[in-house]
Amino acid sequence: MKKLIFDEITRRCIGSVEGAAEFEGRGVCIPLSRLPADLDLSEPACLFLASDGATVFRDTTALLRQSKAARQARIKAEAARLIEALDWKLGRAREREAAGWGTLAEVDAVLAEREAIRRSSDAAETALEALTDVASVQSFTWAVDVPVAPPRRLTRKQFTERFSSAELQAVLTAIDENGAMRAWWEKFCLADDINLDDPATLAGVQALEIAGLIGNGRAVEVLA
């Protein structure tokens, strides 16, 4: 007598045994003789065992949902492995930057790689959720295909080197006379690094040009 095997947790059909063989794994066995004659058995994976432990029903929606959840978990695990594989590269870049042999740009390039993995996996999960059949879910693949531009960061020293000595002198003189300028400079001095695309950086450098502390067009050059 053929029996269907149902997972004890998901309640989904996971296989079958023939004849008098007994299933030795974890699961619930239901003889085919106990199933309704009109139950479609063409896709056993769509069969589920009800909570009463006896009723078997067909549910393609539940299977699709479980398939998506399983594939989503795989995507997250795959992304985590790809990110972890870059740990050595990030550590090396940070050590080189700290020693003065490398730059923040090297660090940021690796951070952008890791962020691209995260965004690509997020996009993959969104695409997965839109699928409407189990076969498509089970054959779904993804790749790191969402480009991420590295942040444009400089050390404070690198940033100040973009100004001429005369410009820096003018800025330092203005700090003593302008409260807003002093506040911006104090934030600059406290920052670990300077992000050229940070709105505060953009506004501050443009304010220097408006105030005449750096020449016309110099803001664009400094922020390039």
N, C-alpha and C positions, 0 to 999 in steps of 0.2 A: 504494500500500500504506500503510495507516495504521500509525503508530508511536506508542508511548507514550513520554513523556519523564519521566525520573526525576532528581530532584535528586541531585547528586554527593555531598552531605554527609548529608542526612537520608534519602536513598534512597527518598523518597516520590514517587509519581506526581504531576507538577505540570502535566500537559497532554498534548497530542498534536499530531502533524502528519499531513497527508493526502498521499496520492500520493507523488510522487517528491521532494517538498520536503524539503530538508535543514534540520535544526534548527541555527541559528547561535549560540544561546546556550550557557550552561554546563549540561550535563546529559548523561544517557546515554539513547539511543534504543533501544527494543526493539520490533521488528515484532510485530504482533498474531499473525502466523502462527506465531511461536515460542512462544506461550502455550498452556497446556493448554486443551482445548476446554471443560472443565467449570469454568473459572475465572470467577467472578462479576465482570463488568466494570461493573455498574450504578453503583458508586461508585468512580470512578478514584482519588479521594483516599485510599481505604483500601488501595490497592495499593502494595507495596514491592518493591524490587529487592534480592535477597540479595547477600551479600558476594562471591559467585562471579561477579557481573556478568551473570548469565544467567537465574537463577531468579526468577520473579515470584510473589509470594504475597499473599494478602489478610490484613490485620491491623487490625481495628477498634480493638483495645486500644492499639496503637502510635500510631494516629492520634489517639485520645482523649488519650493522654499528651502528644503533641506539641502538640495544640491547647491543652491546659491550660497547657503551658509558655509558649506564645506569648502567650496571654491574660494570664498572670501577669506576664510581662515588660511588657506594655502597662499593666497596673494600676500596677506600680512606677514606670514612666515618667510616667504621668499624675499619680500622687501627688507625684512629685518636682517636676513642673512647677507643681502647685498650691502646694506649699511654697515653691518659689523665688519665686513670684509675690507672696508675702507678705514678702519680704526688705525691700522699701522701707518697708513698714508697721512692721515690727519695728525697723528702723534709726531711723525717725522717732520711735517711742515711746521708744526708749532715749536718743536725743539729748535729747528733751524732759524725760525724767526726770532726766538728768544735769545739765541746765541749771536744774532747779527749776520748769519750766513744766508738767511732767506728773508722773505718779505711777507707782509700781511696778505698780499695778493696770492701767494702760494697757499696760504691757509684758507683763504676765501674760495679758491678754486675747488678745493676738496669739499668744503662746506656746501658749495653749489652742487657738486656731484651728489652728495647725500640728500640734499633738498629735492633734486630732480627725481631721485628714487621715490621719495615720499609723495611728491605730487603726481608722479606717474602711477603709483599704486592706488592713490585716491581716485584718479581718473579711471583706472581699470575697474575699481569697485563700482563706480557710478555706471560704467558701461555694462558691467555684469548684471547689475540690478535691472537694467532695461530689457534683458533677454527674456523671452517668453516660453522657451521650451528647454527641456532637460538636456537634450543632445547638444544644443548650443552652449549651455552652461558647462557641460562636462568637457567640451572641446575648446573652451575659451582659453586663450593665451594672452599674455601682456608683455610689454617691453618698457624699458626706461626711455620714453620718447617725448617727455615734456621738458623742453629746454629751460634752464634756469640760469640767468646771468649772475655771476658772482657779485657780491657787494663791493663797492669801490671804497675801501678803507685805507687810511694812511695813519701812521703814527703821528703824534703831535709834532715831532721833529721834522718828519717828511712834509707835513702840511705847512709849517712855518717856512720851510725852504722854498716854497712856491712864491713867497713874497720877497721883494728886494729889501735891503737893509733900510733904505729910506722909507719904504712903505711900513715896515715894522716899527720904525721909530715914530712915524706919524700916528700909528695905531696906539702905541703905548702912551704917547702924549695925550691923545684924545680920551683915553681911559680915565685919566684924572679929572677930566672936565665933563664927561658924559656918563650919567648913571646907567643908562640903557646899555651903552657900550661896555661899561665895567661889568655888568651882569653877564653879558654875552661872553666876555673874555674869561670870567671866572668859571663859567660852564665849560669853556674850551679847556682850561687848565685842569679841570677835574675829570675830563673824559679820558677813558682808556685809549680810545682811538677816535679818528675823525672819519665819518662816513660822508663822502662827497655828495651823496644823493639825499641825505637827511634834510628835511625842510628847514630845520634850524640852521644848518650849515649854509644852505642856499640863501636864506634870508639874511644871515649875518654877513656873508661876503658881498652880497648885493648892496647891503646897507653901507659897507665900507666904501664902495664905489660912489654911491649916492652922496655920501658925506664928503667926497673928494679926497679920501685918505689913500685911495689907490686910483690909478688913471682910468680913463674911459676905456671900456672893453676888457679891463683886467679881471673883472669878476668871472667872465666866461673862461678866460685863460687859467685862472686859479682852480676853477671847478672842473676843468677838462680832464 
